[in-house]
Amino acid sequence: MSNWYANGASVAELAVDDRGLQYGDGLFETIAIRKGEPRLWSLHSNRLARGCKALAIKMPSDELLGDGIVHAIAASKLPDTYCTVKIILTAGVSRRGYARAESCTPTILFAAFATTPPPASFYRDGVETRICSTRLAMHSPTAGLKTLNRLEQVLARSELSENNLFEGLTMDADDNLICGTMSNVFFVRKQTISTPPIDSCGVAGVMREHLIASLAIQGQRVSLETMPLADLDTVDEVFLSNSQFGVMPVASCDAMRWGVGAVSREIMATMAKAGIVECQS
């Protein structure tokens, strides 16, 4: 198991009155390290800054974040050509109760983890998914952010444990598909690419943002459209995005089957050219 570090020192324990533990009062980012560089770092940093503003947590300096990432990789003795670094930022240690003490100092932790690319067959043949019964709460003031409150994703993910499925798709209370437990979801219908808006619930992934921007450069527009579950059987292709695996085609969801379509293959090729090495599989 990877060690956690703070200020260049190993951290063996966390204070039980840390607000991240007590209330989930904090944020995290999971960054793909490729060829020694934190991939999509500016997007991760920008999302972290938005989260800090929303939660009124002081944003760490770029120097502190950069040094923490480098140290975590070096201390873990993992190859920096392909691994993952996780950053956890909490509001810090405070008195009991929801209100923070004015003197609350944020806690920031770094850890590096070994990782391997998904099998090439996942990109070639697509992955199996299902619709989760766990719903995402709507109209959250932290919609789109990567907060430490991920219980909805934990519950939804537990629905996959006995089925050996790659991902589960989650809905809001109005039966609209929002995202996967660990990914964002895109749909292709009559050559038009869309993805659900993440303004009421769900997480706005950095790969989602990178994909939309990369396609825009190629002259392809991704529309933000609500996707009711009842309309899912009208789409031609489905694919997922995630900061670690890039873009992954979906072969099926429950009884619905699509295979891997031409648009999904073109998008994976575009993302490979945009630096997402996994999509070269």
N, C-alpha and C positions, 0 to 999 in steps of 0.2 A: 504493500500500500504506500502511496506517495506521502511524503511529509509535507506539512503545511508550514509556511514561513511568513513572518512579519518583521519588517525592518531588518532583513538579512539574518534573522535568528529563527531557529526551529521553534514551532509552537506545538506543544504536546497537549494542551488543554485550553478550553475556552471558559471564561468566567460565566457562571450560571446566570448572572444578572445582566449579561449582554443582551441588548434589545433584539439582536438578530435571532437569538435562541428563544427569548421570552415571547416575542410578538411577530417574528418574521420581518422586523423593521430593518430592511436593507435591500441590497441589490447584488446581482452577480453577472458575470460575463464568462463564457466558455469560448476560448480562442484557439483556433487551429494554428499550430506552428508549422510552417512549411519552408524548407530550405533556410532555416534560421530566422525567419521573419514571422511576426504575428500577422496572419492573413486578415485582411479587411479591418485592420486596426483602427483606422479613422472612424469607421462605422460603429465599431464596438465602443470606442471612446465617446462618440457623440451620443449614443444611446445611454451610456453610463451617466453622462452629464445631464441628459434630460431626466433620468431617474433621480439623480441627486437634487435637481431643482424641484421636482415634484414632491420628494420626501423631505426636503430641507436638510439634506446631508451635505457637508462640505465636500466638494469634488477634489479628489487627490490630484496632485500635480502630474504633468506628463512625465517628469523625471522620476518621480516616485513609482509610477505605474511601470514605466519602461525598465527601471532597475529591478523592480520586483519580479517581472516576467523573466528577465535574464538570469537572476539569481535562482529562481525556482527551477529553471531548466538545468542550470549548472549543478545545483545541489542534488538534484534527482539523478544526475549522471545519465540522463536520457539523451538519445541523439536528437539534436535540434532540427534535423532534416524532416522529421515527421512525428509530432507529438501534440499534446493538448495542454494548455494552461487554463486554470480556472482562477478567477479573481472573485473574492467575496468581500463586499463592503457593507458593514453594518453601522447603525447609528451609534454604537458603542455601549459602554456600561452606564446604567442609569438607575435611579431609584425605582421602586415598584410602582406600577401604574402606567397608564397609557401616555400621560404627559411626560415629555423628556425634561431632564434637568438642563439648565442653560449651559452648564459646563461639560456637557456630554461630548466626548472625543470619539470620533469614528474609529472603528476597528477595520483594518484592511489585511486580508490574508491572500496568499498566493500558493498554488500547488501545481505541479506538472504531472501529467499522466501519460503512460504509454498508450498508443493507439495504432490501429492498422486500418488500411482502407477496406471498405466493404468489398465483398466478392464481385468480380467483374460481371458475373452472371446477373447480379441485381440490376446493373445498368443495361445489360443486353436484353434481359427478359422481363424486367419489371418486378415489383414486389407485391406481396399480398397484404391487404389492409382490411379493416372492418370499421363499422360505425359504432362508436362508444355510447353507452347509455348515460354516462356522466356528462352533465351539461356545464357550460361555462356561465358564470354569473354575469349578467349584463350591466351596462352603464357603470363600470368600475372607473374610479378616478385614476387608476394606475394601468388602464388598458394600454397594451402595446409595450409596456416596460418589462424588464426582466427582474422582477422583485423576488425576494426570498419566499414569498407566499405561492407555492406551487402545488398545493394540496389537490386542486382539481386535476392537474396533470398526473399526480401520483395515483389518484383513484382511477382515472381513465386508463392509465398504463397497466394497472392491476387487472384490467379486463382482458388483457392480451396474454397473460402469463400461461394459460393452458392451451393456447392455440398456436404458439410459435409464429405469430404474425410480426411483420416488420414494424407496422405502425397502426394506430387507431385514429380515426378522424372524429373530432368533437364538434358539437353544435351548441348554439345558444338556446335560450328558452323558447324561441320562436321557430325552432327546427331549421335554422339556417346553419349550414356548414361554415366553420370559422377557420380551423387549423388542425394540425395533428397534435399529438401529445408532445412531440419534440420537433415539429416541423411546421412550415407553412405549406399551403396547398394551392395548386393552380389547376385551371380547367381549360380545355381547348374545345371549342364548339364552332364548326364551320370556319376553321382557320383563325378564329378570334380567341385570344388568350385573356383570361381573367383570373382574378384572385379576390377573395373576400376582403372587405375593408376591416381594419383592426382598430376601430375607433370606439367600440363599446366593450370588447373583451378580447382575449387572446394576446399573443406576443408578436410584435413586429420584428421578425428575424432580420439579421444583417445580410444573410444570403438572399433573402427576399428582396431587400432594397438593392443589393448589388445586381441581382438578376434583372430587375425592372430597369435599372439604369443602363445595363449592358445591352439589353434588347432595344432600348430607346436609341442608342448609338447606331444600331443596325437598322433603324427605321421601323421597328416593331413596337407597337403600343400594347401595354398591358392595362386593361380596364379594371377598375375596382367595382365589382358587382356582387350583390348578394346572391348566394346560391342555396335556395331551399333544398332540403333533402329530396323532396318529391321530384325535383328537376335533375337529379344526379344521373338518372338513366338516359338523359337526353344529350350528355356530353360525349365527345368523340375520344378524348384523351385526358388523363389526369397525371400530374407529376408533383413531386414534393421538393422543397428546398430546406437546407439546414447548413449552418456554418461549418459543420464537420464533413458531411458527405457531398455537399454541393447540390446537385440536382439529381433526383431519383425518379424514374418513371414508375407509375402504378399499373400493375397488370390487372388487379381486381380489387373490389371492395364488397365483401359479403358475396351475394350471388351475381353482382354485376361484373362483367369482364370487358377489358379494353385491349389488352396487349400493349405494345410499345409502338406508338404512331410516329409518322414522319415529322410532325412538328416537335414532338418531344426529343427526337434524335437531333434535329437541327438546333434546338435550344441547348442540348448537352454539348454539341460541337462549339456553339458560340461561347458557352461558359468555359470550355477547355481553353479556347483562345484568350479568354479573359483571366486566365491564371488559375482556374479551378482544376487541379491536376486529376482529381478523382473522375472527372467527366471524360477523361481521355480513355477510360476503360472500354 
